[in-house]
Amino acid sequence: MSPLIENLLKIKATDHRKIQEEIQKNLEKLGYEVKLEKKIWAGREGKIDVFAQKDSFSVGLEVDHSQIRKKSIEKLN
C-alpha cells in the first residue's frame, strides 16, 4: 500500500475541520504542498476540502460526514 493511503487510513478525528488538519499534517510530512478549502473548477466551480500537490502529481480529497472520499478530478485551477 502506498504511504499516502497508509497515512490517510490512520486518521482518528471525527470533526470535519480536524480531519482536514490531520490530512494536511500527514501529506506535508510526505513532502506535499497542501491547501485547505481550495477553489477549483472541474466542470463546475466549487471548493475541495483538501488539495495536495507534489511535483506533477496532485490529489483532491473531500471530507464528507466524517469519512474521507477520494475525488478524481482531471483539471484543477
Beta strands, then each sheet from edge to edge (+ up, - down):
strand 1: 33-41
strand 2: 45-54
strand 3: 57-64
strand 4: 67-71
sheet 1: 1+ 2- 3+ 4-
end
